[in-house]
């Protein structure tokens, strides 16, 4: 116990020294670019702007959100990976470009483990399994039974190959043996629109595009994809809880910097973002997006990325999905 206390005190002291060193070195002394590798208005973009606003308040420096969409977030991620490792380029990474793309693309212009250093996780949120109300199912168990009794009749939509909606659908297929056809769209909103129109039968959707239609009765929500129920939608069971043992898939977002960024700078960024994630209005704004504000140490985020890469590699290999 004494050893644990000593280690904790040393770790805390190291963090304080690193933050002080970064401040004394003048960081940040100019505007900081925060790359959001998706179009304006999406979840990654909004998270970038919320975090950027809080860093601006803490640092007195402008945080410039740079939207670089394309290739499942790969274009912006590659740009960040090749930027100077000086703390003036941050990346809002999420599950797809950081953990799924390496298994989806034969050639990728960056390596998540080699080219990035994690700063902190900032958000996590489940997808929601929604179906068209015309489908005669009111639970995950009934959906599985229907799918097995009607092989090939279920189509599931997603925001594209490698998106959380796609990977959740493939995981469901693998764990249940239900035969479904994947229908990719250029964005989750488009897949939800076609779900309402009856062109597809189910979508493992992000919460923001789907939940307004659930409330209006245009869609039926069956479960969430997370390990445990979310306080954002406590009435919905998890997919595992509803009968698919082993099912768990959380989408997540975090801040990364190019590998080689000085440790004191990483520690400074981490400390100020961690403070921001605990502010009530940040938690509320994130909740309105359907995600939960979270935080981590840089080392814990790096370990989390390693685990996610391994997990998603198995899902993608089993599905045979490719993005090029």
C-alpha positions as a Markdown table, in Angstrom:
| # | Residue | x | y | z |
|---|---|---|---|---|
| 1 | Unk | 0.0 | 0.0 | 0.0 |
| 2 | Unk | 2.9 | 2.4 | 0.9 |
| 3 | Unk | 4.6 | 1.5 | -2.4 |
| 4 | Unk | 1.3 | 2.3 | -4.3 |
| 5 | Unk | 1.0 | 5.7 | -2.5 |
| 6 | Unk | 4.6 | 6.5 | -3.3 |
| 7 | Unk | 4.2 | 5.6 | -6.9 |
| 8 | Unk | 1.0 | 7.7 | -7.2 |
| 9 | Unk | 2.7 | 10.7 | -5.5 |
| 10 | Unk | 5.7 | 10.4 | -7.9 |
| 11 | Unk | 3.3 | 10.2 | -10.9 |
| 12 | Unk | 1.4 | 13.2 | -9.8 |
| 13 | Unk | 4.6 | 15.2 | -9.2 |
| 14 | Unk | 5.9 | 14.3 | -12.6 |
| 15 | Unk | 2.7 | 15.5 | -14.2 |
| 16 | Unk | 2.9 | 18.8 | -12.3 |
| 17 | Unk | 6.5 | 19.3 | -13.4 |
| 18 | Unk | 5.6 | 18.5 | -17.0 |
| 19 | Unk | 2.8 | 21.0 | -17.1 |
| 20 | Unk | 5.0 | 23.7 | -15.5 |
| 21 | Unk | 7.8 | 23.0 | -18.0 |
| 22 | Unk | 5.3 | 23.3 | -20.9 |
| 23 | Unk | 4.0 | 26.6 | -19.5 |
| 24 | Unk | 7.5 | 27.9 | -19.0 |
| 25 | Unk | 8.6 | 27.0 | -22.5 |
| 26 | Unk | 5.8 | 29.3 | -23.8 |
| 27 | Unk | 3.5 | 26.5 | -25.1 |
| 28 | Unk | 1.2 | 27.4 | -26.7 |
| 29 | Unk | 2.6 | 30.6 | -28.1 |
| 30 | Unk | 0.6 | 30.6 | -31.4 |
| 31 | Unk | -2.7 | 29.2 | -32.8 |
| 32 | Unk | -3.2 | 25.4 | -32.6 |
| 33 | Unk | -4.7 | 23.4 | -35.4 |
| 34 | Unk | -7.2 | 20.7 | -34.5 |
| 35 | Unk | -7.9 | 18.4 | -37.4 |
| 36 | Unk | -11.4 | 16.9 | -37.5 |
| 37 | Unk | -11.2 | 14.2 | -40.2 |
| 38 | Unk | -14.9 | 14.4 | -41.1 |
| 39 | Unk | -17.2 | 17.1 | -42.6 |
| 40 | Unk | -18.5 | 20.1 | -40.7 |
| 41 | Unk | -21.6 | 19.4 | -38.6 |
| 42 | Unk | -20.8 | 15.7 | -37.7 |
| 43 | Unk | -20.0 | 14.4 | -34.3 |
| 44 | Unk | -16.2 | 14.6 | -34.7 |
| 45 | Unk | -16.5 | 18.2 | -35.8 |
| 46 | Unk | -18.8 | 19.3 | -33.0 |
| 47 | Unk | -16.5 | 17.5 | -30.4 |
| 48 | Unk | -13.5 | 19.4 | -31.9 |
| 49 | Unk | -15.3 | 22.7 | -31.5 |
| 50 | Unk | -16.4 | 22.1 | -27.9 |
| 51 | Unk | -12.9 | 20.9 | -26.9 |
| 52 | Unk | -11.3 | 23.7 | -28.9 |
| 53 | Unk | -13.4 | 26.3 | -27.2 |
| 54 | Unk | -12.3 | 25.1 | -23.8 |
| 55 | Unk | -8.6 | 25.1 | -24.8 |
| 56 | Unk | -8.9 | 28.6 | -26.2 |
| 57 | Unk | -10.3 | 29.7 | -22.8 |
| 58 | Unk | -7.5 | 27.9 | -20.9 |
| 59 | Unk | -4.6 | 29.0 | -23.2 |
| 60 | Unk | -5.7 | 32.3 | -24.7 |
| 61 | Unk | -4.7 | 31.0 | -28.1 |
| 62 | Unk | -7.0 | 30.3 | -31.1 |
| 63 | Unk | -7.8 | 26.7 | -31.8 |
| 64 | Unk | -8.4 | 26.4 | -35.5 |
| 65 | Unk | -10.7 | 23.4 | -36.4 |
| 66 | Unk | -9.5 | 22.0 | -39.8 |
| 67 | Unk | -12.1 | 19.7 | -41.4 |
| 68 | Unk | -10.3 | 17.2 | -43.7 |
| 69 | Unk | -12.9 | 14.6 | -44.7 |
| 70 | Unk | -12.5 | 11.5 | -46.8 |
| 71 | Unk | -11.4 | 7.8 | -46.8 |
| 72 | Unk | -13.2 | 7.0 | -43.5 |
| 73 | Unk | -11.3 | 9.7 | -41.7 |
| 74 | Unk | -8.0 | 8.6 | -43.3 |
| 75 | Unk | -7.2 | 11.8 | -45.2 |
| 76 | Unk | -7.3 | 14.0 | -42.1 |
| 77 | Unk | -5.5 | 11.4 | -40.0 |
| 78 | Unk | -2.7 | 11.0 | -42.5 |
| 79 | Unk | -2.3 | 14.8 | -42.6 |
| 80 | Unk | -2.0 | 14.9 | -38.8 |
| 81 | Unk | 0.5 | 12.0 | -38.8 |
| 82 | Unk | 2.8 | 13.9 | -41.2 |
| 83 | Unk | 2.6 | 17.2 | -39.3 |
| 84 | Unk | 5.4 | 18.5 | -37.1 |
| 85 | Unk | 5.5 | 16.9 | -33.7 |
| 86 | Unk | 5.5 | 20.2 | -31.8 |
| 87 | Unk | 2.1 | 20.3 | -30.2 |
| 88 | Unk | 0.5 | 22.7 | -32.7 |
| 89 | Unk | -1.4 | 20.0 | -34.5 |
| 90 | Unk | -4.0 | 17.9 | -32.7 |
| 91 | Unk | -6.2 | 15.2 | -34.2 |
| 92 | Unk | -9.7 | 14.2 | -33.1 |
| 93 | Unk | -9.4 | 10.5 | -33.8 |
| 94 | Unk | -12.2 | 8.0 | -33.5 |
| 95 | Unk | -12.8 | 4.3 | -33.8 |
| 96 | Unk | -12.9 | 4.1 | -37.6 |
| 97 | Unk | -9.7 | 5.9 | -38.8 |
| 98 | Unk | -7.6 | 4.9 | -35.8 |
| 99 | Unk | -8.7 | 1.3 | -35.1 |
| 100 | Unk | -10.6 | 0.0 | -38.2 |
| 101 | Unk | -8.9 | 1.5 | -41.2 |
| 102 | Unk | -5.6 | -0.5 | -40.7 |
| 103 | Unk | -7.7 | -3.7 | -41.3 |
| 104 | Unk | -9.9 | -2.2 | -44.1 |
| 105 | Unk | -7.2 | -0.7 | -46.4 |
| 106 | Unk | -4.4 | -2.6 | -48.1 |
| 107 | Unk | -2.4 | 0.6 | -48.1 |
| 108 | Unk | -2.7 | 3.3 | -45.4 |
| 109 | Unk | -0.7 | 6.5 | -45.3 |
| 110 | Unk | -0.3 | 6.3 | -41.5 |
| 111 | Unk | 0.2 | 3.7 | -38.7 |
| 112 | Unk | -1.9 | 4.5 | -35.6 |
| 113 | Unk | 0.7 | 3.0 | -33.2 |
| 114 | Unk | 3.9 | 4.3 | -34.9 |
| 115 | Unk | 2.7 | 7.8 | -36.0 |
| 116 | Unk | 0.6 | 9.0 | -33.1 |
| 117 | Unk | 0.7 | 9.5 | -29.4 |
| 118 | Unk | -2.5 | 9.4 | -27.5 |
| 119 | Unk | -3.4 | 12.4 | -25.3 |
| 120 | Unk | -6.7 | 11.5 | -23.9 |
| 121 | Unk | -10.0 | 9.9 | -24.7 |
| 122 | Unk | -12.8 | 12.5 | -24.7 |
| 123 | Unk | -16.0 | 10.8 | -25.6 |
| 124 | Unk | -17.7 | 7.5 | -25.9 |
| 125 | Unk | -21.2 | 6.4 | -26.9 |
| 126 | Unk | -23.0 | 3.4 | -28.1 |
| 127 | Unk | -24.8 | 3.0 | -31.4 |
| 128 | Unk | -28.5 | 2.2 | -31.2 |
| 129 | Unk | -30.1 | -0.8 | -33.0 |
| 130 | Unk | -33.2 | 0.6 | -34.7 |
| 131 | Unk | -35.7 | -1.1 | -37.0 |
| 132 | Unk | -38.5 | 0.0 | -39.2 |
| 133 | Unk | -41.8 | -0.5 | -37.3 |
| 134 | Unk | -43.2 | -2.6 | -40.1 |
| 135 | Unk | -40.7 | -5.3 | -39.2 |
| 136 | Unk | -42.6 | -7.7 | -36.9 |
| 137 | Unk | -40.0 | -7.6 | -34.1 |
| 138 | Unk | -40.0 | -5.8 | -30.8 |
| 139 | Unk | -36.8 | -7.2 | -29.2 |
| 140 | Unk | -33.3 | -8.4 | -30.3 |
| 141 | Unk | -34.4 | -12.0 | -29.6 |
| 142 | Unk | -37.3 | -11.6 | -32.0 |
| 143 | Unk | -35.1 | -10.0 | -34.6 |
| 144 | Unk | -32.7 | -12.9 | -34.4 |
| 145 | Unk | -35.5 | -15.4 | -34.7 |
| 146 | Unk | -37.0 | -13.5 | -37.6 |
| 147 | Unk | -33.6 | -13.3 | -39.4 |
| 148 | Unk | -33.0 | -17.1 | -39.0 |
| 149 | Unk | -36.5 | -17.9 | -40.2 |
| 150 | Unk | -36.1 | -15.5 | -43.2 |
| 151 | Unk | -32.5 | -15.9 | -44.4 |
| 152 | Unk | -31.5 | -13.1 | -46.8 |
| 153 | Unk | -34.5 | -10.9 | -46.2 |
| 154 | Unk | -32.8 | -8.5 | -43.8 |
| 155 | Unk | -30.7 | -5.6 | -45.2 |
| 156 | Unk | -28.8 | -3.4 | -42.7 |
| 157 | Unk | -27.7 | 0.1 | -43.6 |
| 158 | Unk | -24.6 | 2.0 | -42.4 |
| 159 | Unk | -22.6 | 5.2 | -43.0 |
| 160 | Unk | -20.0 | 3.2 | -45.1 |
| 161 | Unk | -17.6 | 0.4 | -44.9 |
| 162 | Unk | -15.8 | 0.4 | -41.6 |
| 163 | Unk | -18.2 | 2.8 | -39.9 |
| 164 | Unk | -19.4 | 1.8 | -36.4 |
| 165 | Unk | -22.8 | 0.9 | -37.8 |
| 166 | Unk | -21.2 | -1.4 | -40.3 |
| 167 | Unk | -18.9 | -3.1 | -37.8 |
| 168 | Unk | -21.8 | -3.5 | -35.3 |
| 169 | Unk | -23.9 | -5.2 | -38.1 |
| 170 | Unk | -21.0 | -7.6 | -38.9 |
| 171 | Unk | -20.5 | -8.5 | -35.3 |
| 172 | Unk | -24.2 | -9.2 | -34.9 |
| 173 | Unk | -24.1 | -11.5 | -38.0 |
| 174 | Unk | -21.0 | -13.3 | -36.7 |
| 175 | Unk | -22.4 | -13.9 | -33.2 |
| 176 | Unk | -25.9 | -14.9 | -34.2 |
| 177 | Unk | -25.5 | -16.6 | -37.6 |
| 178 | Unk | -28.2 | -14.4 | -39.1 |
| 179 | Unk | -27.6 | -13.8 | -42.8 |
| 180 | Unk | -28.0 | -10.0 | -43.6 |
| 181 | Unk | -26.9 | -7.9 | -46.5 |
| 182 | Unk | -24.9 | -4.7 | -45.8 |
| 183 | Unk | -26.0 | -1.6 | -47.7 |
| 184 | Unk | -23.4 | 1.2 | -47.3 |
| 185 | Unk | -24.4 | 4.9 | -47.6 |
| 186 | Unk | -22.4 | 8.1 | -47.7 |
| 187 | Unk | -23.3 | 8.9 | -44.1 |
| 188 | Unk | -25.4 | 7.4 | -41.3 |
| 189 | Unk | -28.2 | 10.0 | -41.8 |
| 190 | Unk | -28.8 | 8.7 | -45.3 |
| 191 | Unk | -29.1 | 5.1 | -44.0 |
| 192 | Unk | -31.6 | 6.2 | -41.4 |
| 193 | Unk | -33.7 | 8.0 | -44.0 |
| 194 | Unk | -33.8 | 4.9 | -46.1 |
| 195 | Unk | -34.7 | 2.9 | -43.0 |
| 196 | Unk | -37.7 | 5.1 | -42.4 |
| 197 | Unk | -38.6 | 4.6 | -46.1 |
| 198 | Unk | -38.4 | 0.9 | -45.7 |
| 199 | Unk | -35.5 | 0.4 | -48.1 |
| 200 | Unk | -33.4 | -1.3 | -45.4 |
| 201 | Unk | -34.8 | -3.1 | -42.3 |
| 202 | Unk | -32.3 | -2.1 | -39.6 |
| 203 | Unk | -29.4 | 0.2 | -38.8 |
| 204 | Unk | -27.0 | 0.2 | -35.8 |
| 205 | Unk | -27.2 | 4.0 | -35.9 |
| 206 | Unk | -25.4 | 6.8 | -34.0 |
| 207 | Unk | -27.9 | 8.1 | -31.5 |
| 208 | Unk | -28.3 | 11.7 | -32.8 |
| 209 | Unk | -29.7 | 10.8 | -36.3 |
| 210 | Unk | -32.0 | 8.0 | -34.9 |
| 211 | Unk | -33.5 | 9.0 | -31.6 |
| 212 | Unk | -35.7 | 11.8 | -32.8 |
| 213 | Unk | -37.4 | 9.3 | -35.1 |
| 214 | Unk | -37.7 | 6.8 | -32.3 |
| 215 | Unk | -39.5 | 9.4 | -30.3 |
| 216 | Unk | -41.8 | 10.3 | -33.2 |
| 217 | Unk | -42.7 | 6.6 | -33.8 |
| 218 | Unk | -41.0 | 6.4 | -37.2 |
| 219 | Unk | -38.4 | 3.9 | -35.9 |
| 220 | Unk | -38.3 | 1.3 | -33.1 |
| 221 | Unk | -35.2 | 1.1 | -30.9 |
| 222 | Unk | -34.3 | -2.4 | -29.7 |
| 223 | Unk | -31.0 | -2.1 | -27.9 |
| 224 | Unk | -27.7 | -0.2 | -27.5 |
| 225 | Unk | -24.3 | -1.7 | -28.6 |
| 226 | Unk | -22.3 | -0.8 | -25.4 |
| 227 | Unk | -21.0 | -3.1 | -22.7 |
| 228 | Unk | -23.5 | -1.7 | -20.2 |
| 229 | Unk | -26.6 | 0.4 | -20.4 |
| 230 | Unk | -26.1 | 4.0 | -21.1 |
| 231 | Unk | -27.4 | 6.7 | -18.8 |
| 232 | Unk | -28.3 | 8.6 | -22.0 |
| 233 | Unk | -30.9 | 5.9 | -22.9 |
| 234 | Unk | -31.4 | 3.9 | -19.7 |
| 235 | Unk | -34.6 | 2.2 | -20.9 |
| 236 | Unk | -32.8 | 0.3 | -23.6 |
| 237 | Unk | -31.0 | -3.0 | -22.9 |
| 238 | Unk | -27.6 | -3.8 | -24.4 |
| 239 | Unk | -27.5 | -6.1 | -27.3 |
| 240 | Unk | -25.7 | -8.7 | -25.1 |
| 241 | Unk | -28.2 | -8.3 | -22.4 |
| 242 | Unk | -31.0 | -8.8 | -25.0 |
| 243 | Unk | -29.6 | -12.2 | -26.0 |
| 244 | Unk | -26.4 | -11.9 | -28.1 |
| 245 | Unk | -23.7 | -13.0 | -25.7 |
| 246 | Unk | -20.3 | -11.4 | -26.2 |
| 247 | Unk | -21.6 | -8.4 | -28.2 |
| 248 | Unk | -20.0 | -5.1 | -27.3 |
| 249 | Unk | -19.0 | -2.2 | -29.5 |
| 250 | Unk | -18.6 | 1.4 | -28.3 |
| 251 | Unk | -17.7 | 4.2 | -30.6 |
| 252 | Unk | -15.2 | 6.6 | -29.1 |
| 253 | Unk | -13.3 | 9.8 | -29.8 |
| 254 | Unk | -9.9 | 11.0 | -28.5 |
| 255 | Unk | -7.3 | 13.6 | -29.0 |
| 256 | Unk | -4.0 | 12.5 | -30.5 |
| 257 | Unk | -0.7 | 14.2 | -31.5 |
| 258 | Unk | 2.1 | 13.2 | -33.9 |
| 259 | Unk | 4.5 | 10.8 | -32.4 |
| 260 | Unk | 7.5 | 12.5 | -30.9 |
| 261 | Unk | 5.6 | 15.5 | -29.5 |
| 262 | Unk | 7.5 | 16.5 | -26.3 |
| 263 | Unk | 6.1 | 14.7 | -23.3 |
| 264 | Unk | 5.7 | 17.9 | -21.2 |
| 265 | Unk | 3.5 | 19.3 | -24.0 |
| 266 | Unk | 1.4 | 16.1 | -24.2 |
| 267 | Unk | 1.0 | 16.3 | -20.4 |
| 268 | Unk | -0.1 | 20.0 | -20.6 |
| 269 | Unk | -2.7 | 19.3 | -23.3 |
| 270 | Unk | -3.9 | 16.2 | -21.4 |
| 271 | Unk | -4.3 | 18.2 | -18.1 |
| 272 | Unk | -6.3 | 21.0 | -19.7 |
| 273 | Unk | -8.6 | 18.7 | -21.6 |
| 274 | Unk | -9.2 | 16.5 | -18.6 |
| 275 | Unk | -10.3 | 19.6 | -16.7 |
| 276 | Unk | -12.6 | 20.5 | -19.6 |
| 277 | Unk | -14.2 | 17.1 | -19.7 |
| 278 | Unk | -15.4 | 17.6 | -16.1 |
| 279 | Unk | -17.2 | 20.9 | -16.7 |
| 280 | Unk | -21.0 | 20.6 | -16.4 |
| 281 | Unk | -21.8 | 22.4 | -19.6 |
| 282 | Unk | -19.3 | 20.2 | -21.6 |
| 283 | Unk | -21.0 | 17.1 | -20.2 |
| 284 | Unk | -24.4 | 18.5 | -21.1 |
| 285 | Unk | -23.3 | 19.4 | -24.7 |
| 286 | Unk | -21.8 | 16.0 | -25.2 |
| 287 | Unk | -24.9 | 14.3 | -23.8 |
| 288 | Unk | -27.0 | 16.2 | -26.4 |
| 289 | Unk | -24.8 | 14.5 | -29.0 |
| 290 | Unk | -25.6 | 11.1 | -27.6 |
| 291 | Unk | -22.1 | 10.6 | -26.2 |
| 292 | Unk | -20.6 | 10.7 | -22.7 |
| 293 | Unk | -17.7 | 13.0 | -21.8 |
| 294 | Unk | -14.8 | 10.9 | -20.5 |
| 295 | Unk | -11.0 | 11.3 | -20.0 |
| 296 | Unk | -7.9 | 9.1 | -19.6 |
| 297 | Unk | -4.1 | 9.3 | -19.2 |
| 298 | Unk | -2.0 | 9.3 | -22.4 |
| 299 | Unk | -0.7 | 5.8 | -21.6 |
| 300 | Unk | -4.2 | 4.4 | -21.0 |
| 301 | Unk | -5.4 | 5.8 | -24.3 |
| 302 | Unk | -2.4 | 4.2 | -26.1 |
| 303 | Unk | -3.3 | 0.9 | -24.5 |
| 304 | Unk | -6.9 | 1.3 | -25.4 |
| 305 | Unk | -6.0 | 1.9 | -29.1 |
| 306 | Unk | -3.9 | -1.3 | -29.2 |
| 307 | Unk | -6.8 | -3.3 | -27.8 |
| 308 | Unk | -9.3 | -1.8 | -30.2 |
| 309 | Unk | -7.0 | -2.5 | -33.2 |
| 310 | Unk | -6.9 | -6.2 | -32.2 |
| 311 | Unk | -10.6 | -6.4 | -31.6 |
| 312 | Unk | -11.7 | -4.7 | -34.8 |
| 313 | Unk | -9.2 | -6.7 | -36.9 |
| 314 | Unk | -11.0 | -9.9 | -35.9 |
| 315 | Unk | -14.4 | -8.5 | -36.8 |
| 316 | Unk | -13.3 | -7.1 | -40.1 |
| 317 | Unk | -11.4 | -10.3 | -41.0 |
| 318 | Unk | -14.5 | -12.4 | -40.2 |
| 319 | Unk | -16.7 | -10.1 | -42.3 |
| 320 | Unk | -14.4 | -9.9 | -45.3 |
| 321 | Unk | -15.0 | -6.1 | -45.5 |
| 322 | Unk | -12.6 | -4.0 | -47.6 |
| 323 | Unk | -12.6 | -0.3 | -48.2 |
| 324 | Unk | -10.3 | -0.1 | -51.3 |
